[in-house]
Amino acid sequence: MWLTYALITWVLWGTANLFYKKASNENDKYSHAKIAIMVGLVMGIHATIYWITSDVNVQLQDFITYLPVSALYIASMVFGYVGLRYLELSIVAPLQNSSGAITVLLLLFTFPQDITWLHITGFALILLGIIWLAFIEKKYDDLELRRKGIKVDTKYRYGLIALTFPLLYAVLDGLGTFADAAVLDELKLIAEGPAIIAYEYTWLVVAIFYFLYLKAKKVEFRLRDQKNGAIAAVLETGGQFFYTFALATKSILAAPILASFFVCSMILGRIFLKEKLTKAQYFVIILIFIGIMILGYLDV
């Protein structure tokens, strides 16, 4: 079932990515805070319903055990929301998509696995494909900017801002997924249900802090204006639910598949937004799918 859970997460997070981009406004420096509030609110509601309707026993220790994982994930996501305003301008976009490689390497070195050359082939096709696609996307972003005659400030392409957000996202998300795999799968320190509830209530606390921050700054926040953020939050929360069960079962196989969820965004963009994909992008997407099928086949 881990592959089914991973693929459901892949679709949900890939779709959420489209709405995150819509919700992110480069002219609103607080857009990341507004997105975070919506994610925390939806996750808090889901955690409450899940706790009431399921037979899950959650203790205070579960929140403490899972807090480092929650902190890494939430920090990476917030940096990702901020980075959405700069990502298309960044020369180091491949960094943001390399978190899956960080996770796999950490798991292999920390918790040695029985892997074959087929596993390595699957890992390589997915992880190299992720980075390759990012380079292709960067190349065509540059061409589009030149075609439109847009000259981007150098500091947003080669400076601190261009480097910081994708690098922080990759490192924190990679460490977060590794820590999640460790406590859920390798060390069995917490079960899936308590982990979901602990994570989602932690997000709710973050949302409350962001809401108070906006109030202190006298920034207007109205729920009716957060349609795209709300849809992204619902999809994010659904993906997180299935993600937890996938990672708790086969973390070493699920991690690289889950890291490639942005490929789903590209496919959906092609179908619904009529965005064009190049032959090179189609080729790399096929390679990633082959890698996913290899890892799925190995666990049949």
N, C-alpha and C positions, 0 to 999 in steps of 0.2 A: 504493500500500500504506500510505501514511502515515495515511490515514483509518481503515483497519482497525486499525492499531497503536494509534491514538489512542482508538478506541472500546473496544478490549480493555482498555487502561489505565483508561479511564473506568469500566468495569464492575468491574475488580479493585480499584481504589482506592475506589470507592463502596461495595463490599462490605466492604473493610478498615475503612472508617470506622465501620461498625456494631460491629465487634469491638474497635476502639480504645475506643469509648465503654463497652463492657462491661468492658474491661480497666482502665479508669480508675476509681479509687476515690477519691471526694472526702474520705474519712476516712483515706486513706493518702497522706501527703505524699511518699512515695517511689514511687508508682505510675508516674510518668513515667519514672523511672530503670529500673524493671523492664521497662516496655514497650521502652525504648531498648535494653536488653540483649538482649531477644528479637529485635528487628529487626536488630541488629548480628550476632547469632549466625547467624540464618538467611541474611543477606546474605553473611556470610563463607563459609558452607558452599556457597552457590550460586556465589560467585565462584570458589572452588576447583574445583568440578565443571566450571564453564563454561570455565575456563582450561585444564583438563586435556583436556576432550573437544572443544574447538574449536581451530581453527587461528588463534589470536590471539597476536600478538607484543606483549608488554607490556614497556616500559622504565621505568626510574626516573623519567625525564622526564615520562612520562604521568601519574604520580602527582602530580608537582609542578605540571604544567599544569592538572590537573583539581582540585587542592586547593582553590582559592578557590570553585569551584562546589560541591564537596562540603561545604565549611564553611558556605556560605550555606544549602544545603538542610537539612543536619543541624541547624543552629541553629534554623531555622524549624520543623522537625518537633518538636524537643524543646520549644520554646515552645508549640507546638500541643498536645503531650501534657499539659503543665502546664495550659494554658488550658482543657482539656476539663473541668476541675473548676469552672470559672467561666463558661464560654461561655454556658450557658443563662441566666445571671443578668446578662449584660452588655448594656448599652444600645447598644453599638457593635459588635455582632456582624457587621453588614454590612462592617466594615473587613476582617475576616478573609477574606471571600470576594471581595475586590477585587484580589487579587494578579494575576489574569489581565489586568486592565485596566492595571496597572502595567507588566507585561511587554510587552503590545502597544504601548503608548505609547513605551516605551523603544526597542523594535525599529524603530518607524516613524521616530522622530527620529534614531536612531543609524545605522540601515541603511535608507535610503529604499527603499521598495518600489513596484512598479507595481501600484497597487490601484485598483479601480473603486468606483462607488457601491454595487454589490452586495456587495463585500467589506465596506465600511463598514456596510451594513445587517446583514450576518451578525455582524460584531463587536458592533454595538450591541445586537442582539437577545439575544445570549448574555451579554454583560457586564452590561447593564442588568437582564436577567432574573435573573442571579446575585444582584445587590444587592437587587433587588425582593423576591426570595424570602426573603432574610435579614430584611428589614424585616417581611414578613408573619409569618415564624416568630417574630420578637421580639414582635410584637403579640399573637399567640395564647399565647406563653409568659407574658406579663404577665396575660392574662385567666385562664389556668389557675392562676397563683399567687394571684390575688385570689379565685378560686373556692374554692381550698383554704384560704384564710385565712392564707397564708404571707407573712410580712413579711420582706423581705430587707434586710440591713444596707446602708445607703446607699453605703458605700465600695465594695461589690461591684457596684454598678450605675453609679455615676457617678465613682468614685474611680480611683486609680492602677492598682489591680489590674484593674478592668474595662476600662481603656483599653489597658494595656500589652501583654497577651498577643495579642489580635487584631491590634493595630497592628504589633507585632514580626513576627508570623507573615506578615502581608500584605506588608510591606516586604521581609523577608528572602526569602520564597518568590518574590515578584515579581522581585527582583534575581537570585535563583538561577536562575530559568527564563530570564531575559534572558542571564545569563552562559553558561548551558548552550547556548542557541541561538547565541550568538556563537562559542563555541569549536567547536561541532559542525557548525553549518550555515553561518553567515556567513563565518567566518574559516578554517574547516577545520583547526584546530590539533590535533585529536585525532579518531581514528576511534571508532565506536560501541563496539566490543568492548573496547578498552583503557579507555574512559571508564566502562563498566559495572564492570569489574574494579577500577579505581582507586576508584570511589565506594563499592563494596561493602566493600572492604578497609578503607577509611577508617571506615566505619560499624562494622566489627569492632573497630577500635582504640578507638572511642568506647565500645562495649559493654564492652570489657575495663576501661577506666577507671571506668565506672559500677559494674561488678561489684566492683572493688577499693574503690570509695567506699562501697558498701553494707557490705562486709566491715569497713571501718574504723569505720563507724557501728554495727556489730554488728546490722545489719538482716537478718533471715532472708530468703533467696531460694532457693526450690526450683522447679526446672523443672516439676514435676508440678502446681504451682499456677498456672502461667502459660498455661493452655489458650487463653484468648481472645487473649492477647498473641501466642502462637505462630501462631494462625490469621491474625491481623492481619498479622504479620510475613511470612508466606508470601505472602499476597495483595499486600502492599506490594512485596515483592521481585519478584514476577511482573509487577506493574504497572510497576515501574521499568525492567525489561528492555525491554518494548514501548514505554514512554515515550521512552526514549533514541533508538530508531530512528525514532519519529514526529517527534521534535523535530529530529533530524539531517536529515530530509528536507524538511519544510515547517514551519519553526518558527513563522512568523507566523500560519499557519492553525491549527496544532495547539494553540498556547498557550491561546487562549480556550476551546477545546473541553475541554482537559484541566483547566482551572480550574473547570469546571462539574461535576466528578465527584460532588460531594455530592448532586446531583440524583438520581443512581443510588441513593444511600442512602435518599432519601425514597421512591422507588418501591419498593425492596425492603422498607422498613419498612411500606409500605401492603400489600404482598403477603403477607409472612411474619409480621409483627408485628401485622397488622390495625390499624395506625395510620390515623387518618382524615386525609384531605387536603381542604382547602377548595376551593371552585370557583376562587377567586383563585389558589391554588397550582397547580391543574391548568392554568389559563389560562397562567400564566407558564412552566410546564414545557413546554407546547406551543410557546410563543414561542422558548424555548431550542432545542428540537428543530428548529424551522424555521431558526434561525440556523445550527445544525450542518449541516443539509441544504444550505443555501445555500453554505457554505464547501466542503463536499464536492463539490457540483455544479460549482463554479468550477474545480476541479482535475481534472475528468474529461476 
